[in-house]
Amino acid sequence: MEERKLKNAVEAVIFASGTPVELSRIAQALHIGALQAMSICDGLVEEYEKADRGIRIVRLNDSYQMCTVEEYADVIREVMDIKRNAPLSQAASEVLAIIAYNQPVTKAFVEQVRGVDCSGVVSSLVARQLIEEKGRLELPGRPLVYGTTEHFLRCFHISSLGELPPLPNEEAEEEA
């Protein structure tokens, strides 16, 4: 298949999916290598950024998704009658940071770090799809472990956890 047709096919797949599409699935569907698929996807990301449009393609770890530009969020909410999300509480921000930087973690670990019960906060973060259950530990009671989601990456405008800013302790150690 010629390059333009491949690019159009990738664009169609990303659009039709509505959710992040893994690079490996794109490559497999188009019968091309992963590097070629990544090159096509990254090219589309750049094209959408340069085109100054209301939609864009974002990279989330090893997946790609089409989404709207943040600038039009209010108009979209009004048309779709979506309630604006309430900002995260201080407790939710703390729990989310602990999970993001230490994942996968148990609720008990988060509670040990914070020193208070976090059941309600963890439940609200799961409901907001910012964190999710990632499995269970092979320990007595088989506690659940939590990690961040692709929705978390979208909300914080990062493509991978590697883009999280360094913790203050890490910055001090790097400077020493």
Backbone as a ProteinNet text record, in pm:
[ID]
protein_1_A
[PRIMARY]
MEERKLKNAVEAVIFASGTPVELSRIAQALHIGALQAMSICDGLVEEYEKADRGIRIVRLNDSYQMCTVEEYADVIREVMDIKRNAPLSQAASEVLAIIAYNQPVTKAFVEQVRGVDCSGVVSSLVARQLIEEKGRLELPGRPLVYGTTEHFLRCFHISSLGELPPLPNEEAEEEA
[TERTIARY]
85.7	0	90.3	54.3	135.8	127	225.7	240.4	116.4	60.2	-56.9	-177.2	-194.6	-305.2	-285.2	-160.8	-132.1	-166.8	-126	-153.6	-303.8	-377	-522.8	-586.6	-535.1	-589.3	-565.1	-446.2	-415.4	-506.8	-523.2	-610.7	-753.4	-802.9	-938.2	-952.5	-852	-855.4	-857	-770	-763	-893.7	-949.6	-1075.8	-1189.8	-1202.2	-1312.8	-1307.2	-1189.8	-1174.2	-1238.1	-1211.7	-1264.6	-1187.4	-1104.8	-1019	-876.4	-777.8	-639.5	-618.7	-546.9	-517.1	-368	-335.7	-196	-124.6	-0.5	82.5	95.8	111.3	126.8	3.2	-114.9	-238.9	-248.7	-203.4	-204.2	-110.2	10.8	109.7	58	-0.7	-52.7	-165.6	-256.6	-371.3	-328.1	-223.7	-178.1	-66.5	-24.1	80.9	210.7	246.3	370.9	446.6	571	652.4	615.3	652.7	622.5	688.3	811.7	880.8	810.5	763.9	691.8	559.8	491.4	364.7	387.6	495.1	524.9	557	630.6	664.1	538.2	444.9	319.7	238.6	225.9	147.6	208.8	339.9	406	392.6	394.3	372.3	232.7	133.5	-3.9	-14.3	51.4	50.9	101.2	212.9	270.7	177.5	117.8	26.2	-90.5	-148.4	-261.4	-219.3	-99.6	-51.1	-31.2	25.6	51.7	-75.4	-177.8	-299.9	-387.4	-362.2	-440.5	-590	-625.4	-762.6	-822.3	-947.5	-1017.5	-993	-928.6	-894.2	-745.1	-694.5	-553.2	-537.5	-420.9	-388.5	-280.8	-301	-204.5	-146.8	-22.3	43.2	31.8	-13.3	-27.5	47.7	167.9	256.4	277.6	235.1	251	119.4	31.2	-99.2	-121.2	-216.6	-252.4	-402.6	-446	-588.2	-616.5	-733	-778.4	-861.4	-838.4	-915.8	-930.6	-1013.4	-1037.2	-929.1	-915.8	-820.7	-884.6	-807	-856.1	-926.4	-883.9	-939.4	-1091	-1143.7	-1285.6	-1366.5	-1309.3	-1375.3	-1509.1	-1513.5	-1637.4	-1749.6	-1715.9	-1816.2	-1865.6	-1774.8	-1812.6	-1902.5	-1866.2	-1948.7	-2090.1	-2099.2	-2230.4	-2314.6	-2256.1	-2329.1	-2370	-2280.8	-2308.3	-2370.7	-2394.7	-2453.7	-2377.8	-2245.7	-2159.1	-2127.5	-2139.3	-2105.2	-1953.1	-1906.4	-1763	-1714.8	-1604.4	-1548	-1500.8	-1534	-1486.8	-1336.4	-1263	-1118.9	-1090.6	-973	-933.5	-911.9	-954.3	-928	-779.8	-734.8	-594.7	-562.1	-653.2	-631.3	-621.7	-711.9	-710	-581.7	-535.8	-410.3	-292.5	-291.5	-183	-183.5	-301.9	-312.3	-272.5	-318.7	-286	-135	-71.6	73.7	147.7	104.4	169.3	158.7	40	20.1	100.4	97.3	165.9	316.5	376.6	521.3	568.1	478.9	521.1	451.5	370.2	287.3	366.8	307	177.1	188.6	87.8	89.8	-42.6	-36.9	-158.7	-216.4	-342.6	-407.3	-335.7	-291	-219.3	-90.6	-20.6	101	67	-38.3	-79.9	-116.9	-190	-230.4	-109.9	-9.9	112	185.4	191.5	259.3	183.3	51.5	-30.4	-63.2	-69.9	-101.7	-250.3	-336.4	-482	-547.3	-672.5	-748.9	-773.7	-756.1	-770.2	-877	-960.7	-1059.5	-1148.9	-1205.2	-1295.8	-1226.5	-1105.2	-1030.6	-994.4	-948.6	-914	-1037.7	-1151.1	-1275.9	-1312.5	-1297.5	-1332.7	-1236.4	-1109.3	-1013.1	-1040	-1084.3	-1123.5	-1246.9	-1344.9	-1467.2	-1436.6	-1336.9	-1297.2	-1206.3	-1175	-1090.3	-948.1	-901.7	-763.1	-670.2	-724.1	-648.7	-736.1	-671.1	-744.7	-672.5	-745.4	-686.7	-594.5	-473.2	-374.4	-347.4	-415.8	-395.2	-393.5	-338.1	-329	-188.2	-144.4	-14.2	-26.1	81.4	84.5	124.4	43.9	64.7	-63.6	-57.7	-180.6	-287.5	-408.1	-518.3	-523.6	-418.6	-409.6	-460.5	-390.2	-436.5	-429.8	-524.5	-527.2	-412.3	-359.3	-261	-322	-287.1	-343.5	-234.6	-274	-185.4	-268.1	-200.7	-270.6	-320.9	-409.8	-473	-428.6	-470.1	-443.8	-524	-638.6	-717.1	-636.1	-561.7	-472.2	-371.9	-311.3	-213.3	-277.1	-399.8	-469	-497.4	-547.8	-584.2	-464.4	-349.1	-229.8	-141.4	-192.2	-124.7	17.5	32	161.5	140.5	244.7	230.2	279.9	356.8	401.5	437.6	448.4	483.1	624.5	707.3	842.3	844.9	734.3	726.5	683.8	657	623.3	742.7	719.2	833.5	902.3	1032.2	1103.1	1053.2	1058.6	1021.3	1126.4	1091.2	1188.4	1313	1297.7	1413	1506.3	1449.7	1529.7	1608.3	1548.1	1617.7	1738.3	1722.7	1832.2	1944.9	1911.1	2012.9	2087.8	2018.2	2082.1	2179	2145.3	2230.4	2353.6	2345.4	2458.5	2569.7
-117	0	123.3	223.3	344.5	423.9	508.2	581.2	663.5	735.7	819.3	733.2	620.9	529.8	472.6	439.7	389.6	495.9	619.5	729.1	750.4	746	760.6	646.9	526.5	410.9	424.8	467.7	487.6	594.5	703.6	811.5	760.6	681.4	626.2	533.6	450.6	358.4	435.7	535.1	613.4	688	744.5	816.8	722.8	610.9	518.9	452.7	435.8	365.1	439.7	567.4	644.5	623.4	521.8	494.2	479.8	482.1	466.8	334.7	341.8	224	194.3	72.2	34	30.8	76.9	81.7	-57.7	-159.1	-295.9	-341.4	-299.2	-337.6	-266.4	-140.4	-66.4	-135.1	-166.9	-231.5	-366	-442.2	-573.6	-561.9	-469.6	-454.2	-410.3	-329.3	-277.4	-362	-467.1	-556.6	-480.6	-395	-319.2	-335.8	-295	-304.1	-197.6	-222.1	-128.6	7.2	8.1	135.6	218.5	152.3	224.6	277.4	195.7	239.6	359.6	356.2	468.3	593.6	577.9	692.3	755.9	671.5	722.4	793.8	730.9	790.3	922.7	924.1	1047.9	1156.5	1116	1212.1	1272.1	1188.6	1239.1	1335.5	1302.2	1391	1528.9	1532.3	1659.6	1733.2	1659.9	1722.5	1790.9	1721.8	1779.1	1900.1	1897.5	2012.7	2133.4	2112	2221.4	2276	2191.8	2230.9	2326.3	2344.7	2435.3	2403.5	2280.5	2232.8	2213	2176	2152.6	2014.3	1928.4	1795.6	1772.5	1675.6	1641.7	1494.2	1441.5	1303.6	1310.6	1234.8	1234	1094.1	1091.1	963.6	939.5	821	780.2	649.3	654.8	538.2	484.2	361.5	303.2	299	394.3	401.8	542.7	553.9	683.9	701	826.2	854.6	991.8	1004.5	1133.2	1198	1326.1	1397.5	1543.4	1613.6	1753.4	1840.8	1959.2	2056.1	2119.9	2135.4	2185.9	2321.1	2401.1	2534.9	2533.3	2422.1	2414	2334.5	2309	2227.9	2287.2	2418	2480.9	2467.8	2486.4	2473.7	2329.5	2235.4	2093.3	2057.9	2104.1	2077.7	2132.1	2253.6	2315.5	2237.1	2200.2	2127	1988.9	1923.5	1787.2	1785	1902.3	1914.1	1831.3	1849.3	1777.7	1870.1	1817.8	1894.9	1904.6	2019.5	2039.2	1956.9	1888.2	1809.4	1900.5	1862.1	1938	1914.2	2015.1	1996	1891.1	1833.3	1734.3	1801.6	1733.6	1783.1	1767.4	1829.3	1816.5	1670.2	1599.1	1457.8	1374.5	1401.4	1326.5	1353.8	1478.7	1512.5	1438.7	1432.3	1362.8	1213.9	1152.5	1008.8	981.2	1063.4	1045.3	1056.7	1151.4	1167.8	1046.4	997.2	879.6	761	740.6	627.7	647.4	766.7	792.7	769.1	811.3	800.9	665.6	586.2	460.7	337.1	349.8	239.8	119.7	2.4	-27.6	-30.7	21.7	28.6	-18.7	-62	-100.9	21.1	10.2	116.4	130.1	19.1	22.6	104	94	172.8	321.3	357.4	497.5	548.1	467.7	507.2	520.5	436.4	445.8	576.2	613.8	737.9	858.9	858.4	973.3	974.1	855.3	847.1	852	842.4	843.5	744.7	708	617.9	685	609.3	664.6	593.8	512.6	433.1	518.7	624.4	710.6	780.5	826.3	897.6	802.5	682.1	583.5	550.2	531	501.3	614.7	739.2	852.4	862.8	831.9	835.6	723.2	607.5	499	541.3	602.4	647.7	752.2	835.1	937	880.6	753	681.4	735.8	792.2	838.6	727.2	633.6	515.4	392.6	276.8	152.3	40.1	-67.8	-186.4	-249.6	-280.8	-339.8	-486.4	-540.3	-680	-696.1	-809.2	-839.5	-886.2	-856.3	-903.5	-1046.5	-1121.6	-1258.7	-1256.6	-1192.3	-1182.1	-1224.5	-1251.8	-1286.7	-1179	-1222.7	-1130.9	-1084.8	-1113.8	-1076	-933.5	-833.8	-694.8	-647.2	-560.8	-498.6	-400	-388.8	-284.4	-190.3	-64	40.5	108.7	158.4	236.4	337.7	426.8	530.5	473.8	547.6	505.4	595.3	558.9	645.6	775.2	769.5	890.9	988.4	936.4	1018.5	1090.2	1017	1078.4	1190.5	1165	1269.1	1392	1369.5	1481.3	1568.7	1507.5	1582.7	1616.2	1591.6	1627.9	1573.1	1445.8	1379.8	1251.1	1206.9	1085.8	961.5	978.4	863.9	912.1	817.7	852.8	910.3	881.1	935.7	1088	1147.8	1293.5	1361.4	1282.6	1344.1	1424.1	1537.5	1615.7	1539.1	1560.4	1489.5	1535.5	1446	1481.2	1574	1660.9	1753.7	1683.8	1567.8	1494.3	1451.9	1409.5	1365.5	1482	1601.3	1719.1	1752.6	1745.8	1776.8	1676.3	1547.1	1443.2	1461.9	1503.7	1524.1	1641.7	1745.9	1864.1	1838.9	1745.3	1717.9	1645.2
0	0	0	-77.3	-84.1	46.6	69.2	196.3	232.8	135.4	164.4	204.8	138.8	172.8	313	348	483.1	587.1	558.5	651	667.1	555.9	560.9	639.9	622.4	694.5	844.1	881.7	1023.9	1082.2	1010.5	1055.2	1075.3	982	991.2	1112.2	1135.7	1249.5	1381	1394	1517.3	1540.3	1436	1447.9	1488.5	1418.9	1441.3	1578.5	1632.1	1758.9	1875.3	1884.9	1997.1	2125.9	2129.9	2245	2193.9	2282.3	2235.4	2160.9	2048.9	1967.6	1980.5	2018.9	2036.1	1901.7	1903.3	1783.8	1722.3	1805.3	1754.2	1677.3	1721.7	1652.1	1517.2	1512.4	1385.6	1286.8	1332.8	1245.6	1195.9	1285.3	1248.4	1145.2	1167	1076.3	936.7	929.5	799.7	738.1	810.8	763.3	736.3	833.5	824.1	955.7	957	1076.8	1178.2	1302.8	1411.5	1388.8	1337.4	1313.4	1206.4	1100.6	995.9	1050	1129.9	1189.2	1280.5	1360.6	1450.1	1369.2	1261.9	1177.1	1118.8	1073.8	1016.7	1125.3	1241.5	1351	1396.5	1414.4	1457.1	1350.4	1223.4	1114.6	1121.8	1152.7	1167.7	1285.7	1396.5	1513.7	1472.2	1399.6	1354.8	1257.9	1163.7	1068	1139.3	1236.8	1308.9	1391	1448.3	1525	1434.5	1316.4	1223.2	1160.3	1147	1075.7	1155.5	1285.2	1368.7	1356.3	1397.7	1387.9	1526.2	1530	1656.3	1714	1636.5	1685.3	1667.5	1742.6	1730.9	1760.7	1732.5	1766.8	1873.8	1980.9	2090.4	2107.1	2153.1	2182.8	2332.2	2369.4	2508.8	2525.6	2581.3	2589.7	2449.2	2420.6	2287.8	2212.3	2240.3	2174.7	2121.5	2030	1972.7	1981.4	2003.6	2013	1955.5	1893.6	1843.4	1953.6	1977.1	2078.3	2036.6	2110	2078.5	2141.2	2088.4	2141.8	2265.2	2370.2	2498.6	2486.2	2393.9	2373.8	2351.5	2298.4	2266.1	2368.5	2483.7	2586.7	2630.5	2651.4	2696.8	2593.7	2467.4	2360.8	2353.3	2362.4	2356.7	2474.6	2594.9	2713.2	2694.8	2639.8	2621.1	2520.5	2408.1	2305.6	2356.3	2428.7	2475.4	2614.1	2672.6	2805	2908.9	2907.6	3001.3	3118.3	3237	3356.2	3367.7	3408.4	3424.6	3543.3	3524.5	3634	3745.5	3867.4	3982.8	3995.7	4040.2	4056.5	4163.8	4157.9	4257.9	4392.1	4497.3	4632.4	4663.1	4770.3	4812	4838.6	4907.1	4938	4810.6	4713.6	4588.1	4510.3	4511.8	4444	4506.7	4639.2	4708.5	4677	4684.9	4656.9	4512.6	4420.1	4279.5	4256.6	4320.9	4307.4	4362.9	4477.6	4537.7	4442.6	4386.4	4295.3	4166.9	4110.5	3983.7	3995.1	4105	4119.3	4172.1	4231.6	4293.7	4239	4136.3	4090.5	4042.3	4053.8	4114	4266.6	4335.9	4482.3	4540	4664.5	4735.5	4806.6	4842	4919.4	5054.1	5111.3	5239.3	5228.2	5115.3	5094.9	5093.3	5019.7	5011.1	5150.8	5225.8	5361.5	5452.9	5433.8	5515.5	5485	5359.4	5320.8	5374	5358.4	5399.8	5548.5	5609.3	5752	5783.3	5681.8	5702.2	5606.5	5636.9	5550.9	5416	5309.2	5174.2	5092.3	5156.6	5083.3	4994.5	5050.5	4974.1	4859.3	4883.6	4779.8	4666.4	4701.7	4599.5	4516	4581	4508.9	4413.4	4457.6	4370.7	4252.1	4273.1	4162.3	4062.1	4111.1	4021	3942.2	4009.6	3942.7	3835.5	3858.7	3760.7	3653.2	3663.1	3567.4	3560.7	3672.5	3678.9	3725.2	3804.9	3846.2	3823.2	3820	3802.5	3874.1	3897.9	3956.8	3853.6	3895.7	3805	3836.9	3936.8	3973.1	4123.7	4167.4	4310.7	4343	4464	4510.5	4559.8	4548.1	4597.7	4745	4826.8	4970.9	5040.7	5171.8	5243.3	5223.6	5192.9	5166.4	5022.2	4944.8	4803.9	4778.6	4835.8	4820	4674.7	4640.5	4507.7	4494.2	4373.5	4344.5	4241.5	4253.4	4167.7	4086.8	3971.1	3885.7	3808.9	3741	3664.2	3531.5	3468.6	3343	3227.8	3107.6	2992.6	3005.2	3072	3096.4	3182.4	3278.7	3360.8	3270.8	3177.8	3087.3	3006.3	2953.5	2875.6	2961	3082.3	3170	3204.3	3218.1	3256.7	3137.1	3016.4	2891.4	2883.6	2918.4	2904.5	2825	2755.8	2674.7	2747.3	2854.6	2933.7	3073.8	3165.9	3303.8	3313.6	3215.9	3213.7	3204.1	3164.5	3153.2	3282.7	3387.1	3515.5	3565.1	3626.4	3676.9	3789	3804.9	3912.3	4049.1	4145.1	4282.4	4340.6	4435.7	4493.1	4547.9	4609.8	4663.2	4551.4	4437.2	4324.1	4264.8	4260.6	4207.7	4294.4	4426.9	4518.9	4503.3	4484.4	4467.5	4337.4	4230.2	4100.8	4105	4183.2	4191	4275.9	4369.3	4461.1	4393.2
[MASK]
++++++++++++++++++++++++++++++++++++++++++++++++++++++++++++++++++++++++++++++++++++++++++++++++++++++++++++++++++++++++++++++++++++++++++++++++++++++++++++++++++++++++++++++++

